[in-house]
Amino acid sequence: MLKRAVIWGILGLAAGPMVIYCLILLALYLDPSCRAGDALTCRLDAGLNLVLGAIGGFALFFAVSLVRSLHEKRRS
């Protein structure tokens, strides 16, 4: 049960930054201040956001997998 949760957490570690990166690209595309050539107009810290996405992805996937495993074990 815990092993499966850790494996899903590692998958979330990879999926989280991918989702965050897509959201950053979407924000850069949609925000008019980010379209300008000046780098100081758009204040998106991509590195920090990707790290937070990795941590959040791991935590979310781990927790969901653990809750599902506990729910299945309790039901049977």
N, C-alpha and C positions, 0 to 999 in steps of 0.2 A: 504494500500500500504506500509506504513512504518512498520506496524506490521509484514507483510509477510517478508519484508527485514530483520528485526531483527531476526525473526525465522530462516531464511536461514543463517544469520550471525552466529547464535549460532550453527547451524549444521556445518558451516565452522570452527568454533572454535574447534569442535571435529575432523573434517576431516583433517585439516591442520597438526596437530602434527602426525597423523597416516601416512600421506604421507611423512613427514620429517623423521620420524622414519624409514620407509622403505628405504628411500634414504641413511640414515646414515648406516643402516645395509648393504646396497649394497656397499657403499664406504668402509666400514670396510672389506668386503669380497674381493673387487677388488684391494684395495691399498696394495701393498706388505709391505710397512713400518708399516701398522697397523696389520699385521699378526704376527709380532714378539711378544715375551712375555713381552718386556719392555713397560710399560704404557706411557713412555715419548716420544716414537717414533711417536705415532699417536695423533695428537692434535685436535681431534673433541670434541667440548664442547656440549655434547648432551642436557644438560639442557637449555642452551641459544638457541640452534637451535630449540628445541621444543616450547619454549616460542615465538620465532619469527615466527614459523610455525602457532601457534595458533592465533597470531595477524594478520598475513598475510591471513590465512584462513578466519577469520572473515571479514576482510576488503574486500577480493575478493568476497566471497559469498554475502555479504551485497550489495556491489556495483553492481554486476551482477543482483541480484534480483531487486534492485531499478531501474536500467536502463531498465530491461525487463518490469517492471510494468509501467514505464513512457511511454515506447514505445507502449505497448498495449493500454494504456489510450489515447494516442495521435492518434492512428490508429482508434479507435472507435468513 
